Amino acid sequence: MNDSPGPRPGHRSGPAPERPPGTLRIGTIAGSDVLVTSSWFLVAALIAVLIAPGVEREVPGLGVWKYVAGLAFAVLLYLSVLMHEASHAVMARHYGFPVSSITLHFLGGMTAIEGEARRPREEFMIAVVGPLTSIGVGAGALALWFVVPDGLLKLATGGLVVANLLVGVLNLVPGLPLDGGRVLKAGVWKLTGDPHRGTLAAGWGGRVVALLVLCWPLAMPLLGFEPDVIDLVLVFVIALFLWTGASAALTSTRLRRRLPALVARDLARRTIAVPDDLPLAEAVRRAQQAQAGSIVTVTSSGRPVGLVSETALVATPEERRPWVSVSTVSRTLDEGLRLPVTLHGEELVRALTQTRADEYLLEEDDGRIYGVLVTADVDRAFREAGARG
């Protein structure tokens, strides 16, 4: 089973993120790191043990080498999973989205795509190419199955046929976090013009699929199979994976529906500019007189250099304020603290996430100071938007 590709808001800038703990980098594909989690080795060993009896039947007398053959099949199987994920990565790059990594884990793989699809067609193409690749690999293996000689090679080829066709078809099931959920999202998005409705539909689809998976052991006796402990554990793990992924998608889209209400210009506090060596008490008096909610320190030429921290200001006793300069409670205006006043929605949240602070200076296109954006005000507006929704 494969995760659907995971677009995330924002394009990465600066140095590449550190490799997640518990993963091993084995190379790159299409400029993206290929990582293997530690859990994969456990699954590979389990596959080797499960495949070993079939290997023994085909080639009796191998002894411990039957487990080596099973492990080789596990590697071959995950190479086909890698092809599935690489197709997601190549298609995402075709549409201009960075792909930070491809990770192979115990349930399959995941492609970390940065950025959100801008149109339903992009969502559809990036999602559907993975299952189609798996089906293509399965069809190719089926063609080989008819010509390869009997023995281990035929056994491995048959395993690839079943595994890839199963992965391809199951990943087209319309529910997140499967690729089919992304396909469903694209379809609903195309019909309604609303990507959030598409995600909600696909998320609920994923929950329904999770419940159906849980019911699978009840249906197995009707098909002539008796579920064992491994079947029950596997069903539970897959259902939990689907339910968790679908629920995360539902939560995310509900939160993101509030984002359009966040407009930097509307949330800005009125500010005054003062020299950075002005006594703090005088700066506060001027701000109160001007009914300003923030203070910016500037040089003699009027260039903004600092933002007064509201927390540091409140912590400074009033009797000390006449004797300390305003610069003592100011934070230097680094690049990430100067934001365009035109930011809104996801762009605004992305900017605040990249450089975390309590206050940000908002500037017009020509560099003029518009006001100060306070993180607490953004949080409050976000909560109010949620209450109205």
N, C-alpha and C positions, 0 to 999 in steps of 0.2 A: 504494500500500500504506500502511496506517495502523498506527501502534503501538497496542497495547491501552492503555486508560487506566492511569495509573501511580499507584495508591494508595501512600502512604508512611505509616509510623507517625507519629502525632503530629499535633496541630492547631497551626497556626501562631499565634503570639502576637507582639505587638510590631510594629515596622515591617515593611513588605513587603520581601521579599528583593530585592536589586539585580538588574537585568536582566542575564541571562547575556551574556558577551562574544560578539560576532559576530552579534547579533540586533538587529532593528529593531522597535520597537513601533508598530503601525499602528492600534490602537484597543482597545476592550474589548467583550466579549460576556458577558452575565449576570454582570457584576462582575469578570470575569477578563481580564487583559491578553492581547491577541492579538499574538504575536511572529512574525517571519519571519526565518529564518536566512539568512546570506549565501549558503549553498549553494543556496537556492531560486532565486536569480537565475540561477545557472548552468544549473539544470534548466529554468527558464522559457525561457532562450535556446535550449537544446537542443530543447525542444518546438517552439519557433517555427521552427527550422531543419527539423525533421522534418515539420511540418505544411505548410510552405511549398509543396512540390510539389503537394499536394492542393488547396491554395488556387489555385495557378496553373492547374490543370486546370479548376477550377470557374469561375474568372474570369481568363481570359488577359490578359496585358498590364499586370498591377498593378505589376510591377517590385519595388522595395524594399518597397512596401506589403504584399506578401504575407507578409513577415516580421512586420510590425506586426500583421496579422490573426492570424498564428500566436501571437504574444505575447498578444494579446487572448484567444485560446482558452485559453492556459496560465493566465491570470488567472481565467477563468471556471471552468476545471477545479478550480483550488485553492479557489475559493469554495465549490464542492460539497464539497471535503475539509473546509473550515472548518465547513460545516453538520454533517458527520459528527462532528467533534470537539466542536462546540458542543452536540450532543445528549448526548454523554457528560457534559459540564459541567453541563448543566441537570438531568440525572437524578441526578448526584452531589449537587448542591445540594439537590435534592428530599429526599434521604436525610440531609441535614445535614452533608455533607463540604465543607470549603472547597476551592476550585479556584483555584490561584495563577496559572496561565497556560495558554494554548493556543498551541502552537508549530507553525508550518508549516515543514517542512524538505524535503530533496530526495527522501525516500521517502514523504512524505505529511504526517502530523501526529501530535502527541502532546498529550494533556491531562494536566496535572500535578495530580492529585487528592491531597489530604492526608488521611491516615487510611485505615484498613483496613476493609473491609466486615465488618459484625458478624454477618450472616446470609447463607446461600447466595443467597437471593432478591435481596438488595442487589447482590451480586457479579454475578449473572446479568443483572439489569435494567440496571445501569450499563454492562456490556459489550455486551449484545446490541442496545441502542438505536442504537449507531453504525452497524453493518452494515445494520440495518433502515432507517435514515435514508438511507444510500447507495442501497439498493435502491429506496426510495420515490422518491428524486430521479431515478434511472434510469428508473423506470416513468413518472414524470411527463414526462421528456424524450422518452420513446418515444411517449407520447400526442401531444405537440407535433409530433413528427417527421412525423406523417401530415397535418398541417394547414399547416405552414410552407411558404413558397415555396422552390423550388429555388435553389441558390446557396450563399453563405457561411453563411447562417443555418441551412439544412438540414444543411450539413456540420458546423457546430458542434454542432447538436442531436444528430446521430448520434454524434459523438464523446463527448458527455456520456452518452448511453445506454450505449455500450460501456464507458466508463471507470467509471461509477458502479455498473453491474451487476457488473462485474469486481471492483471494490473491495469491494462488499457481500458477494459470494459468497466471495471469497478470504479476507476477514477472518473468515468463519465457520469456516475450517479449524481443527480442534481442536488448536492448539499455540501456546504462548507464544512471542513476545510479541504474537501476533495476538489480536483480540477473541475469536475462537473458543476460544482457550486459556483465557480467563477463563470462558467459558461451560462448557467442560469441567471446569475447577476447581470451579465452582459445583455441577455435577452430581455429581462425586465427593464433594465436601464434604457435599452433601445425603444421599448414600447411606451415607457412612461416619461422618459427624459430625466429621471431622477436616479442617480447611482445609489443613493441611500436606500431607496425602496428595493433596488436589486439586491443589495447586501442583506436586508431584512428577510426577503424571500428565500435567499440562499441559506441564510443562517437557520431559519426555521426548518428548511429542507434538511439541513445537516442534523438537527435534533431528531427529526422523524427517522432518518436513516439510522441514527444511533440506537433508537428504541427498537427498530426492526432487527438490528444486529443482535441486541440482547434477547430477542425472541427466537433467534435462529436455533439454539439447542432444542427448543420445543418442537421445531419442525423436522429436525434430523431423524427421529424415529419413523416419521411418516415416509421418509425416503429410504428407509432400510438401514440407517446408521444409528449407532448408540454413542452419544457424546461421552468422551472421557474427560479426565481432569484437565489435560492440556487444551482440549477444545473449549472448555468452560473458561479457563484463564485467558486464552487468546481472545475469545469473544468479549470478555469483560474489558481487556486492555484496549481493543479496537473501539468498542462502544464508548469507553471513557475518553479516548483520544478524539473521537468525532464530536461527542457532546461538548468537551472542553473547547475545541477549536470553534465550533459553531457558536457557543455562548460568548466566547471572546469577540467574535465578529459582530454579534448583536450588540454587545456592550459598546464596542468601539464606534459603530455607526450611530448609535443613539447619542453618544458624546459628541461626535463630529457634526451632528445636525445642529448643535448649539453654536458651532464656531462662527457662522456668518454674522451672529449678533455681536461679535467682538470686533470693534473698529477702533483703531488706535486714536484717530482724531476725536472721536466721541468720548473716549475714556481719559483723554489727557487732562492733567491738572494745570491750571494757570500757574505760571512761574515768573520769578523776577531774577534778574542777573545782578550780582554784586561782586565787588573786588574780592579776591580770595584772602586778602589780609584784613578785611573788615571785621570788627568785633562781632561775635556771634549774636549778642543781644541786639545790636543795631540791625543785623540782617533779619532777625525774627521780627523786629518792630516794623521794618519796611514791608515784609511779606504780609503781616497782619493788616497794615494800612492799605496795601494793594489788593487785599483779599485773595492772595495767592496761596496755593497749597503746596508749593515746592520752591526750592532755591537752587540756582545754578551759579557757580563761581566762574568769573571770567578774568582774563588778563587786562592790562591797561588798554590794549587795542581792541578789546571786546570779544576775544576768542574764548569760547567756553572750554574750561579745563577740568571742572569737577561738578559732581552732584552731591548735594547735602543729603546725608543718610538720615531718614526720619527716625530710625531706631537709635542712632548715635546722638541725635539732637535731643530726643526725649530723655536719654540716659544722662545728659549733661545738666547738673543742677543749675537753677536759675541764677544763684549767686555767683557762679563761675563764668557765666556767659559773657559778661562785660570784659573779662580778662583773657579770653581765648579767641583766636581768629576763627572765622567760619571754615577755613581750610582744614581745621583739625577734625571736623565731623563730615568731611567731604570724601567722596570716592573719586579717584582719577578717572577721567572719561576715556577709557580704552575704546578700541574700535567697536566691539560688540555692544557697547552701551549707547551708541548713537544710531538711532533707527529712523527710517523715513516715516513721516506722519501718515503716509498713504497705506501702510500695512493694515491688513484685516484678515479675519478668518484663520485658515491654516497657516498662511504665510506669517501672520503675527505670532501664533503659537510656536512655529518653527524657530523664529528669531529669538524668542524668549528662552527656548530650550537650548539653543546653541551657546548662549552666554547667560548664565543664571545670575540674577541680581534682583535687588528690591526696587530699584529705580532705573529708568532709561530716559535719555534725552531724545525728544522727538523733533526732527528738523524738516523744514520745507525743502522742496527740490533745489532751491537756490542757496541752501545752507542756513537760512534764518531759523532761529529758535522758535518752535511753536509751543512747546510745553514739556511736561514730564509725565511719563507713564509709570505708574506704580503697580507692581505685581499684585498687591492685595486688591486693587481696584479691578484688575482683570479677572481674578478669581471670583470676586463678588459678582461681576457681570455674568460670568459663566454659570454660576449657581442660579442666578435670577432667570437666565435664559432657560435653564433646565426646569425651574419651577413653573415658568409660563408654558413650557412644552408639555 
